[in-house]
Amino acid sequence: MLIVLLPMLDYLQNVMLMFGAGAILAGSGGTLADFGQLVAACAVVSCVMIAAHRWCVQRLGYRRFLQWSLGMLFLGAVCCALADGFDGLLAGRLLQVLGASALFTAARVQIQHYQGPARGQAILLLPLGIMLGAGSAPLLAAVCLEWLGWRALFCLPAPLILLALWFTRAMPAHEPVADSQPSSGAAAGLLWLLPGVALWLFALEQVRQVPLAAGGLSWGLGMLGCVLLLGHVYQQSPRQRGLLPYARFVSAHYLWGMAAYSCGYVLAAGMAYLLPLYLLHGLQLSVLTTGVLLGGSTLLAIPCVALHFVLMRRWPYAARYVLLAMLALASACSLLAGAGSQNIVVLLLACTLCHAVFMPFLLGTAAATTFVRVEEQVFSQAYQAKNMLRELAGALGVSWAGLCLQALAGLPNEHLPIMPQVLQQVMPLVFTGVAVVALLCGGLLAWQRHRLDTKVRANA
């Protein structure tokens, strides 16, 4: 049950926050710039906690660490719901992220307790939780905003948090596969990572909010952040007992999987930013209609996840599934570029192609291939690195989507939601750009995968 609940909670609280951002800002007295800084600060905290995940587990035990994390998530939700202003909301949100950063990794690592066919069945529970959370979040957020108010966005997940906390009593206290060399040197591992992530995310947010005024300074800070992140990888790689001993789990298969994850997370985050903006403010659909379109299409991904799992086990051709996923996204963008507010069926089809085909077939293929050659002793750390990538790639996707939209519209970020005519003119160009990028990335990933598979067969 925890394998379903943990990723469900992770996606539920994040997607509800993004869907209701406008109402939350209006109620808490914040601005779009404030919200951007909140998202960046939360991503920094999340990356640091994800990096230190196994180090904490080895010192507290899995059960106690997860209980502590869920407690922080619950406390943060209460603080956000009771916040009188934006500062209180920021403090509560940071507490939420402090706890929520453990959920996704913990859910995946718990699957390692299962062996043989049981593990294959348990793996399906993870995407089930993801899709339940991501699919129900827009529907629940729309209901909250329509009838209960923005504070209900934080109250609604609270019973599920308490339920997950109760289920932790039955979970094993130990790691599924303990490493003979426990992680050490947490401070050294974070010395490069923390400022690198902070600078990179801050630069992305500045560029998205004020691209012209930020100018070279933001780009320079972003480059410095990238250098520090590369320094972190270089410093940690040779350390057998480091915080993230990259040399122990990085391989050609792992790198290809991380490239597929990167493309998937950047494109998915960009679409997650563009779709609600277009449906709510460009086409001026109601909050409930938008929630049904986004939530319903995501829930349709559940049978597609099972279908992808069956196909991958019978015909494990990763390149073909990646191409199918990218074609689905390109088709969705083509439909969105030509759809109007009256074409609800077309909009639902486009959202379904994006959420129910693109995401399961691309991210599911990456999940099935990235960790095949990773030793179980370092599986947790390999998965932590992937989840850090999720945070960074997600921020990059939102920033580039916003930046392209502003550049084409010729307007600052804060003016776009109140100008539906501008969005209706510009969004088809943005969606066309997303489709082109998806096809290019799909072709490159398929080519690289074909080369990798050919090399493996030649060495067999």
N, C-alpha and C positions, 0 to 999 in steps of 0.2 A: 504493500500500500504506500509506503514512503517513497518508493521509486516513482510513483505517479504523483503524489502530493508535492514533493519538493520542487520539481521543475514547473509544475502547475502554479505554485505560489510565486516562483521567480518571474514567470511570464505574466501572471495575472496582475501583480502589483506594478510592474514596469509598463505594460501596455495600457492599463487603466490610467496611469499617470500621464502618458503621452497623449492619449485620446482626450483627456479632460484638462489639458494644459491651460487652455484659454480660460475656462471657468475657475480653475485653481488660482491663476494669476489675478483674475478679477476679484476673487474672494479674499485673497491674502494681501492684496495691494502691491504685488510684484509687477515687473516689466518683462518683456521678452529677453532683454539683456540679462536681467537677474536670473531668469529661468535657464538661459544658456549656461551661465556660470554655475548654477546648481547642478545641471547635468554633467558638466565637466568635472566639478569637484567630486560628485558621486562616482564617476568613472575612475578617477584617481584612487579613491578609497577602495573601490571594488578590485582594481588591478593589484593593489598592494596586498589585500586580504587573500585574493586568489593565489598569488605567488607564495604566500606564507601558509597556505592551507595545510599541506602535509606536515610542515614543521609544527603547527599548532596541534594537529591530530596526534603526532608522536609524543607530545607532552601532556595532552589532556585526555586522550582516548577519543574514539569516534563518537560514542554516545554523548559524552559530556560536552564535546566541542559543538555538536549539532544542537544540543539543547540550549547551550549558550547562544548560538547563532539565531535560533528561532525566538529566544527570549528578546534579543536585540531587535529583531524584526517586529515583534509584537509591540515592544515599547516605542519604537519609532513610529509605528502606525498610530498609536494613541497620541503621541506628541503632535503628529501632523494633523490629526483630526481636531485637536484642541487648540491649534496654533492661532494666536491673535493677529499675527502679521507674517511677513515673508521670512523674517529671521527665525521665528519659531518653526516655520515650515522647513527651512533649510536644516536646522538642527535635527528635527525629526527624520527628515529624509536621509541624512548622513547616518543616523542610527539604523534606519532600515537597511541601507546598503551594507553597513558593517556586518549585519547578520545575513542578508540575502546572498552575499557573495559566496557563501559556503554551499548553498543549496544545490546548484547544478552539478558541481563536482562531486558532492557527497552522494547524490542520486546515482550517478554513473559508476562511481567506485563501488557502491554497494552491490552492483550487478556481479562484480568479481567474486562474491561469495558463492555464486551458483556455478555449477560445473556441467559440462556436456550439453545435452538438448535443453536442459532447464535454463541455461544461460541465454540461449537464443530466444526463448520465450520471454525471459526477463528483459532483454534488450528492447523488445517491442513496447514495454511499459514506459520507457523514457520518452519516445516521441508522442505516445498517447498523452502523457502529462503535459508536454509542451503544447500540443494542439488544443487540449482542453483549456489550458490557461490562456493561450493566445486567442482562441476562438470565442471563449465566453467573456473575455475582458471587454471588447467593444460593446457587446450586448449589455453587460451589466453596467458599464460606464454610461451608456446612453440612458438606461433606466434611472440611474442615480442622478444624472444631470437634469433629466426631464422632471423628476418628481421629488427627489430627496436632497439635492444640493451637493456641492463639491466635497464636503467633509465625509459624505458617505463613501466616496471612492477609497478612503483609507480605512473606514470601519468595516466595509464588506468582507475583506479577506481575513479579518481578525479571527472569526470562528475556525476557519481552515488552518490558521497558524496554531491555534490551541489543539486542534485535532492532530496535526502533525506532531506537536510536542508530546501528546499522549501516546502516539504510536512509537516514539523513540524508546519507550521503556523496553520494547521487545527486540530492539536492534542489537547486534553484537557490539561490544565495547571496543573491540580491537579492529585493526585493519584487516582486509581480506587476505592480503599477501604482504607480510611485514618485510621490510628491507633489512638486510644484515648490516647495512651502513646507514644509520639514521641521519637525517638532514642536520646540518650544522651551519653556522655562519650566517644567520638570518640578516644581521646588520650589514655584513659585507654584500650579501645578495641584493639588498634594497638600496644600497648606497648609490648605484647607478640607475636602478629601475625607477625609484620614486621621483627624482627630479626629471628624468627623461619622459616619463608618462605625463607628469604635471605640465611641463613645458609644451609638449606636443599637443595635448588636449586643449590647453589654454590658447595656443596659437590657432588651432582649428576653429575654436569658438570665436576668437577675435576676427578671423577672416570672414566667417559666416555672418557676423553681426555688422561689422563695419569694414568691408573689404578694401575700400579706397583709402579711408583714413588710417587703417592699420598699416597698410603698405609693407615696406621691406622689413620693419621690425618684427611683425608677426611671422613672416616667412622665415626670418633669421632664427627666431625662437623655435619655430617648428623644426628647422634643420638641426639646431643644437639638441633638441629633444631626440631626434632620430639618431644622432651620434651617440648620445648617452645610452639609448636603448641597445644599440649595437655594442657599445662598451660593456653593458650588462651581460649580453650573450657571450661575448669574448671572455669576460672575467669568470663566468660561471661554467662554461663548457668543460674545461679540464678538471674541474673539481668533482671527484667521485662522490663526495658527501655534501655538495653544495645545496643551496636552496632549490635550484632547478638545474641539475646536472645534464645539460643538453647533449653532451657527447654520448651519454648512455642510452638515449632513446631516439636521436635524430638519424634518419635513414632516407634513402631516395623515396620510398613509399610515404614516409611521414611528411617529407617536404612537399610532395605532390598533393597529399591530402590537405596540408595547411594552405597551399595555394588555392585549392578548390574551396576550402572554408573561407578564405579571404575574399574571393570573388563573390561567394554566396552572401556573406555577411554585409559587404559593402553595398551590393545591389539590393538586398532585402531591407537594409536600414534606409537606403535612399527611397525605396518604394513606400516604406512605412511612414516616412515623412511626407511624401508627395500625395499619396492617396487620400488621407483625411483632409488635407488642405484643399485638394481639388474637389472632392465630393461635397464638403461642407461649405467652402467659401467660393469656389469656382462655379460649380453647378448649383450651389445653394440648396442642396438636399437637406432634409430635416436631420436632427441628431439621431433620432430613432432609425430612420431609413439608412443612414450611414453606418450605424452600429450593426444593423441586420446584414448589410452588404459585406462589411469587413469581417464580422464575427461568423456569419453563416458560411462564407466562402472558406474561412480557416477551419471550421469544424468539418467541412467536406474533405479536408486533408487526411482525416483519420483513416478512411478506407484506402486512400492512396498510399499511406505509409505501409499498411499491410501488403498491398499489391507490390510495392517496390521491394519489400523484404522478400517476398516469394520469388520475384523475378531475379533479384540479385543472387539468391541461393541456387537458382536453376541455370541462369545465364549471367555469370559475373563479368559482364562487359562494361566496365566503369565508363569508358569514353562515350559509349552510346547513350547512357543515362544522363551524362552531363550535357551532351548535345540536345537531348530531348528537353531537359530542364530549361536550357537557354532559349530554345525555340518557343517553349511555352511562355517565357517571360517576354520575348520579342512580340509574340502574337498578342499577349495581354496589352502591351504598350500600344500596338497598332489599333486595337479595339478602343482603348481609352482615348487615343488621339482623335478619333472620329465620332465618339459617342456624345450624346446630349443628355440633358437632365431628364428627358422623357424616356430614354432608352434603358430602362431599369434592367431588362433581361440581358442586354449587351454589357452593361456595367457589372452585373453579377457574373457573367461568363468571364469577363476580363479579370475580376478579382479572384475567381476560382482558378483560372490558369496560373495566376501569380502565387496564390497561397496553397493551392491543393496539388499543383503539378511542379512548378518551379522549385519551391522550397523543399518538399520531401525528396524529389529526385536528385537535386544537387547536393543539399546538405546531408541527405541520407546516404548518398554514394560516398561522400567524403567521410562520413562516420564509419562506413563499412570497410574502408580501405586504409585510413590513416594509421590505425593502431595495430594492424595485423602482425607486424614484426617488432612490436614494443614488448619488452620483458615485463612481466607482471610486477616485479619488484619496483619498477619506476613508472608503472602505468599512471598512477595518480599525478605525478609531476608532469608527464607528457600531456595529460588531460588538462592540468592547470594551465600549461602554456597555451593550449588551444583556447581555453576560456578567456585568457588575457587577450589573445588575438581577437576574440569576439567583441570585447569591449573597445579595443582600438579601431578595429575595422568598422564597427557600428558607428562610432563617432565620425570616422572618415566619410562614411556613406551619407550621414545626415548633413555634414558640413559641405560636401561637394554638391549634393542635391540643392541645398539652399543657395550656395554660391552661384551655381548655373542658373537657377531660377531668377536670382537678383540681376545677374549680368544680362539675361535676355529681356527682363522686364524693365531694367534701368531704374529700379526703385529699391530703397532700403528694405531690409527684411520685415520691419515692423509695419510697413505700409501695405504689404501684399494681401493679407487676409481681408482687408476692407475694400479691395478693388476687384470684384468678380470679373469685370470685363477684361482686365489685364491678364488675369489668370486663365480665362478662356482662350485668349489669344496665344499665350506663351506656353501653356502646358503641353499642347501637341508637339511643339519643338523639343521640349524637355523629354517627353516620353519617347520621341524618335531617337534622341541621343542615348537614352537608356537602352533601347532596343539594339542600337548599333554596338554599344559597349558589350552587351550581353552576348551577341553573336561573335564578336571578336574574342572575348574571353573564353567562350565555349569552344571555338575552334582551336585556340592555343592550348587549352587544357586537354582536349581530346588528342591533339597531336603529341603533346608531352606524355600522355598516358600510353599512347600507342608505342612510342619509343621505349618507355620503361618496360612495358610488357614484352616487347621484342627482345630487349636486353636480358630480361629474366629467363625467357625461353631459350635464348642462345647459351646461357650459362648453366642451364639445367642438365 
